[in-house]
Amino acid sequence: MTNSEAVLEEVKARRFTLVDENGKPRATLTMLTEGPCLSLLDENGKKRAGLGVLKDGPGFSFYDENGKQRARLGVEKDGACLSLFDANDKPRVALTMFHDHPCLGLLDENGKPRASLTVLGDGPMFALLDENGNFRASLMVLGDGTILELHDENGKTRAGLEVDKDGPFLRLYDENGKALRSLP
């Protein structure tokens, strides 16, 4: 048997590097303190994709030509999440599945939620939030009707329109949640 025909039963190392025909690194398999990580590199040696299994769970990330993370798919103990990042490495879109409840979240440039679409056991809910994370408007479709609510700067419901099997209802509330007007 020649050296090229030799079969190794086991190789142990903390890092493997895969190189192209010019000797440039194109992939690395590294054992980090947090867990194993596979990095795929472009022709310039920049990380473009990474797969890791860390203590919180597995994750797969994509990076742009500047080395900034632009997308990540991960699974943690509470569920799965697909996150999309802007050019400044800030999360802007999150599609999550936590405890059997899917949610699509849109975040502002500071990473704060500004809009969300969630499906709960009773039905879907669409919400708009202000820069402080307070609900300002929400629309819910429940088993027995539809509810549209408008909220003040503190997230308290100030107006509600509901349509159920008995017909439409309009309610206006003061800052303490006391009903001011109700139709019918």
Short mmCIF file of the C-alpha atoms (twelve columns), coordinates in Angstrom:
data_MODEL
# 
_entry.id   MODEL 
# 
loop_
_atom_site.group_PDB 
_atom_site.id 
_atom_site.type_symbol 
_atom_site.label_atom_id 
_atom_site.label_alt_id 
_atom_site.label_comp_id 
_atom_site.label_asym_id 
_atom_site.label_seq_id 
_atom_site.Cartn_x 
_atom_site.Cartn_y 
_atom_site.Cartn_z 
_atom_site.pdbx_PDB_model_num 
ATOM 1   C CA . MET A 1   0.000   0.000  0.000  1 
ATOM 2   C CA . THR A 2   1.393   3.442  -0.941 1 
ATOM 3   C CA . ASN A 3   1.032   6.594  1.118  1 
ATOM 4   C CA . SER A 4   -1.726  7.866  -1.174 1 
ATOM 5   C CA . GLU A 5   -3.701  4.667  -0.531 1 
ATOM 6   C CA . ALA A 6   -3.314  4.747  3.262  1 
ATOM 7   C CA . VAL A 7   -6.541  4.982  5.216  1 
ATOM 8   C CA . LEU A 8   -6.521  6.694  8.550  1 
ATOM 9   C CA . GLU A 9   -8.912  5.313  11.109 1 
ATOM 10  C CA . GLU A 10  -9.049  8.507  13.135 1 
ATOM 11  C CA . VAL A 11  -7.526  11.982 13.054 1 
ATOM 12  C CA . LYS A 12  -7.772  14.264 16.075 1 
ATOM 13  C CA . ALA A 13  -7.153  17.981 15.920 1 
ATOM 14  C CA . ARG A 14  -8.571  21.270 17.203 1 
ATOM 15  C CA . ARG A 15  -8.533  22.837 13.720 1 
ATOM 16  C CA . PHE A 16  -8.620  21.686 10.113 1 
ATOM 17  C CA . THR A 17  -8.084  24.018 7.162  1 
ATOM 18  C CA . LEU A 18  -9.172  23.230 3.618  1 
ATOM 19  C CA . VAL A 19  -7.110  25.076 0.988  1 
ATOM 20  C CA . ASP A 20  -7.600  25.625 -2.749 1 
ATOM 21  C CA . GLU A 21  -5.083  24.771 -5.483 1 
ATOM 22  C CA . ASN A 22  -3.119  27.968 -4.654 1 
ATOM 23  C CA . GLY A 23  -2.877  27.159 -0.963 1 
ATOM 24  C CA . LYS A 24  -5.473  29.784 0.074  1 
ATOM 25  C CA . PRO A 25  -7.740  28.774 2.969  1 
ATOM 26  C CA . ARG A 26  -11.325 28.194 1.772  1 
ATOM 27  C CA . ALA A 27  -12.831 26.398 4.782  1 
ATOM 28  C CA . THR A 28  -11.978 25.767 8.412  1 
ATOM 29  C CA . LEU A 29  -13.324 23.324 10.936 1 
ATOM 30  C CA . THR A 30  -12.444 24.582 14.383 1 
ATOM 31  C CA . MET A 31  -13.191 23.436 17.897 1 
ATOM 32  C CA . LEU A 32  -13.937 26.592 19.880 1 
ATOM 33  C CA . THR A 33  -14.514 26.794 23.625 1 
ATOM 34  C CA . GLU A 34  -18.253 27.203 22.873 1 
ATOM 35  C CA . GLY A 35  -18.381 24.246 20.433 1 
ATOM 36  C CA . PRO A 36  -17.483 23.171 16.875 1 
ATOM 37  C CA . CYS A 37  -17.614 25.692 14.017 1 
ATOM 38  C CA . LEU A 38  -17.374 25.237 10.250 1 
ATOM 39  C CA . SER A 39  -16.486 28.393 8.300  1 
ATOM 40  C CA . LEU A 40  -16.660 28.670 4.508  1 
ATOM 41  C CA . LEU A 41  -14.423 31.357 3.007  1 
ATOM 42  C CA . ASP A 42  -14.544 33.167 -0.324 1 
ATOM 43  C CA . GLU A 43  -11.599 33.485 -2.740 1 
ATOM 44  C CA . ASN A 44  -10.315 36.451 -0.688 1 
ATOM 45  C CA . GLY A 45  -10.299 34.466 2.550  1 
ATOM 46  C CA . LYS A 46  -13.352 36.260 4.003  1 
ATOM 47  C CA . LYS A 47  -15.916 34.257 5.947  1 
ATOM 48  C CA . ARG A 48  -19.141 33.979 3.908  1 
ATOM 49  C CA . ALA A 49  -20.970 31.181 5.742  1 
ATOM 50  C CA . GLY A 50  -20.670 29.558 9.122  1 
ATOM 51  C CA . LEU A 51  -22.196 26.583 10.862 1 
ATOM 52  C CA . GLY A 52  -21.764 26.140 14.578 1 
ATOM 53  C CA . VAL A 53  -23.134 24.038 17.393 1 
ATOM 54  C CA . LEU A 54  -22.849 26.127 20.529 1 
ATOM 55  C CA . LYS A 55  -24.311 25.675 24.022 1 
ATOM 56  C CA . ASP A 56  -27.547 27.522 23.072 1 
ATOM 57  C CA . GLY A 57  -28.017 25.321 19.986 1 
ATOM 58  C CA . PRO A 58  -27.012 25.038 16.335 1 
ATOM 59  C CA . GLY A 59  -26.830 28.042 14.039 1 
ATOM 60  C CA . PHE A 60  -26.109 28.733 10.387 1 
ATOM 61  C CA . SER A 61  -25.057 32.243 9.305  1 
ATOM 62  C CA . PHE A 62  -24.373 34.024 6.015  1 
ATOM 63  C CA . TYR A 63  -22.002 36.986 5.735  1 
ATOM 64  C CA . ASP A 64  -21.639 39.721 3.106  1 
ATOM 65  C CA . GLU A 65  -18.415 40.661 1.306  1 
ATOM 66  C CA . ASN A 66  -17.540 42.994 4.220  1 
ATOM 67  C CA . GLY A 67  -17.718 40.168 6.744  1 
ATOM 68  C CA . LYS A 68  -20.967 41.365 8.315  1 
ATOM 69  C CA . GLN A 69  -23.612 38.823 9.268  1 
ATOM 70  C CA . ARG A 70  -26.683 39.281 7.032  1 
ATOM 71  C CA . ALA A 71  -28.762 36.177 7.815  1 
ATOM 72  C CA . ARG A 72  -28.866 33.608 10.612 1 
ATOM 73  C CA . LEU A 73  -30.906 30.472 11.137 1 
ATOM 74  C CA . GLY A 74  -30.763 29.086 14.655 1 
ATOM 75  C CA . VAL A 75  -32.455 26.632 16.949 1 
ATOM 76  C CA . GLU A 76  -32.521 27.217 20.697 1 
ATOM 77  C CA . LYS A 77  -34.377 25.578 23.570 1 
ATOM 78  C CA . ASP A 78  -37.475 27.781 23.076 1 
ATOM 79  C CA . GLY A 79  -37.685 27.313 19.300 1 
ATOM 80  C CA . ALA A 80  -36.266 28.289 15.932 1 
ATOM 81  C CA . CYS A 81  -35.484 31.730 14.493 1 
ATOM 82  C CA . LEU A 82  -34.512 33.148 11.108 1 
ATOM 83  C CA . SER A 83  -33.001 36.626 11.456 1 
ATOM 84  C CA . LEU A 84  -32.089 39.072 8.693  1 
ATOM 85  C CA . PHE A 85  -29.577 41.849 9.392  1 
ATOM 86  C CA . ASP A 86  -28.989 45.238 7.744  1 
ATOM 87  C CA . ALA A 87  -25.641 46.479 6.413  1 
ATOM 88  C CA . ASN A 88  -24.804 47.760 9.925  1 
ATOM 89  C CA . ASP A 89  -25.079 44.242 11.404 1 
ATOM 90  C CA . LYS A 90  -28.365 45.110 13.167 1 
ATOM 91  C CA . PRO A 91  -31.252 42.595 13.213 1 
ATOM 92  C CA . ARG A 92  -34.194 43.986 11.201 1 
ATOM 93  C CA . VAL A 93  -36.443 40.990 10.462 1 
ATOM 94  C CA . ALA A 94  -37.087 37.992 12.687 1 
ATOM 95  C CA . LEU A 95  -39.187 34.976 11.818 1 
ATOM 96  C CA . THR A 96  -39.545 32.888 14.950 1 
ATOM 97  C CA . MET A 97  -41.281 29.739 16.044 1 
ATOM 98  C CA . PHE A 98  -41.488 29.666 19.844 1 
ATOM 99  C CA . HIS A 99  -43.652 27.131 21.671 1 
ATOM 100 C CA . ASP A 100 -45.717 26.390 18.537 1 
ATOM 101 C CA . HIS A 101 -46.492 30.079 17.920 1 
ATOM 102 C CA . PRO A 102 -45.076 31.565 14.702 1 
ATOM 103 C CA . CYS A 103 -44.201 35.264 14.723 1 
ATOM 104 C CA . LEU A 104 -42.862 37.670 12.119 1 
ATOM 105 C CA . GLY A 105 -41.214 40.737 13.642 1 
ATOM 106 C CA . LEU A 106 -39.958 43.878 11.914 1 
ATOM 107 C CA . LEU A 107 -37.382 45.855 13.878 1 
ATOM 108 C CA . ASP A 108 -36.124 49.431 13.564 1 
ATOM 109 C CA . GLU A 109 -32.479 50.465 13.136 1 
ATOM 110 C CA . ASN A 110 -32.014 50.158 16.931 1 
ATOM 111 C CA . GLY A 111 -33.228 46.546 16.973 1 
ATOM 112 C CA . LYS A 112 -36.536 47.430 18.650 1 
ATOM 113 C CA . PRO A 113 -39.729 45.698 17.474 1 
ATOM 114 C CA . ARG A 114 -41.980 48.013 15.442 1 
ATOM 115 C CA . ALA A 115 -44.437 45.577 13.820 1 
ATOM 116 C CA . SER A 116 -45.338 41.968 14.451 1 
ATOM 117 C CA . LEU A 117 -47.626 39.317 13.078 1 
ATOM 118 C CA . THR A 118 -48.262 36.437 15.468 1 
ATOM 119 C CA . VAL A 119 -50.543 33.426 15.347 1 
ATOM 120 C CA . LEU A 120 -51.687 32.332 18.788 1 
ATOM 121 C CA . GLY A 121 -54.117 29.587 19.788 1 
ATOM 122 C CA . ASP A 122 -57.134 31.898 19.355 1 
ATOM 123 C CA . GLY A 123 -56.018 33.343 16.000 1 
ATOM 124 C CA . PRO A 124 -53.700 35.867 14.342 1 
ATOM 125 C CA . MET A 125 -52.673 39.237 15.771 1 
ATOM 126 C CA . PHE A 126 -51.031 42.122 13.939 1 
ATOM 127 C CA . ALA A 127 -49.459 44.830 16.110 1 
ATOM 128 C CA . LEU A 128 -47.713 48.150 15.518 1 
ATOM 129 C CA . LEU A 129 -45.351 49.409 18.222 1 
ATOM 130 C CA . ASP A 130 -43.727 52.783 18.884 1 
ATOM 131 C CA . GLU A 131 -40.012 53.453 19.423 1 
ATOM 132 C CA . ASN A 132 -40.428 52.614 23.137 1 
ATOM 133 C CA . GLY A 133 -41.863 49.160 22.425 1 
ATOM 134 C CA . ASN A 134 -45.418 50.108 23.419 1 
ATOM 135 C CA . PHE A 135 -48.359 48.764 21.437 1 
ATOM 136 C CA . ARG A 136 -49.995 51.593 19.483 1 
ATOM 137 C CA . ALA A 137 -52.390 49.588 17.293 1 
ATOM 138 C CA . SER A 138 -53.426 45.954 17.159 1 
ATOM 139 C CA . LEU A 139 -55.735 43.854 15.043 1 
ATOM 140 C CA . MET A 140 -56.841 40.415 16.253 1 
ATOM 141 C CA . VAL A 141 -58.973 37.799 14.565 1 
ATOM 142 C CA . LEU A 142 -60.333 35.492 17.246 1 
ATOM 143 C CA . GLY A 143 -62.651 32.515 17.065 1 
ATOM 144 C CA . ASP A 144 -65.742 34.597 17.799 1 
ATOM 145 C CA . GLY A 145 -64.853 37.934 16.213 1 
ATOM 146 C CA . THR A 146 -62.418 40.619 15.128 1 
ATOM 147 C CA . ILE A 147 -60.937 43.342 17.359 1 
ATOM 148 C CA . LEU A 148 -59.133 46.541 16.360 1 
ATOM 149 C CA . GLU A 149 -57.540 48.475 19.228 1 
ATOM 150 C CA . LEU A 150 -55.724 51.805 19.371 1 
ATOM 151 C CA . HIS A 151 -53.349 52.426 22.274 1 
ATOM 152 C CA . ASP A 152 -51.832 55.539 23.838 1 
ATOM 153 C CA . GLU A 153 -48.120 56.269 24.386 1 
ATOM 154 C CA . ASN A 154 -48.189 54.057 27.501 1 
ATOM 155 C CA . GLY A 155 -49.586 51.074 25.592 1 
ATOM 156 C CA . LYS A 156 -53.034 51.370 27.232 1 
ATOM 157 C CA . THR A 157 -56.083 50.702 25.073 1 
ATOM 158 C CA . ARG A 158 -57.924 53.974 24.345 1 
ATOM 159 C CA . ALA A 159 -60.281 52.876 21.548 1 
ATOM 160 C CA . GLY A 160 -61.589 49.516 20.470 1 
ATOM 161 C CA . LEU A 161 -63.743 48.337 17.600 1 
ATOM 162 C CA . GLU A 162 -65.064 44.796 17.827 1 
ATOM 163 C CA . VAL A 163 -67.214 42.756 15.502 1 
ATOM 164 C CA . ASP A 164 -68.598 39.445 16.750 1 
ATOM 165 C CA . LYS A 165 -71.720 37.319 16.208 1 
ATOM 166 C CA . ASP A 166 -73.848 39.979 17.979 1 
ATOM 167 C CA . GLY A 167 -72.632 42.795 15.706 1 
ATOM 168 C CA . PRO A 168 -70.181 45.730 15.961 1 
ATOM 169 C CA . PHE A 169 -69.139 47.477 19.188 1 
ATOM 170 C CA . LEU A 170 -67.165 50.697 19.576 1 
ATOM 171 C CA . ARG A 171 -65.609 51.601 22.925 1 
ATOM 172 C CA . LEU A 172 -63.556 54.611 24.021 1 
ATOM 173 C CA . TYR A 173 -61.475 54.523 27.214 1 
ATOM 174 C CA . ASP A 174 -59.768 57.101 29.436 1 
ATOM 175 C CA . GLU A 175 -56.107 56.833 30.500 1 
ATOM 176 C CA . ASN A 176 -57.132 54.572 33.437 1 
ATOM 177 C CA . GLY A 177 -58.994 52.078 31.261 1 
ATOM 178 C CA . LYS A 178 -62.446 53.332 32.274 1 
ATOM 179 C CA . ALA A 179 -65.008 53.195 29.452 1 
ATOM 180 C CA . LEU A 180 -65.988 56.710 28.343 1 
ATOM 181 C CA . ARG A 181 -68.315 55.832 25.464 1 
ATOM 182 C CA . SER A 182 -69.696 52.665 24.048 1 
ATOM 183 C CA . LEU A 183 -71.742 52.004 20.917 1 
ATOM 184 C CA . PRO A 184 -74.203 50.368 20.776 1 
# 
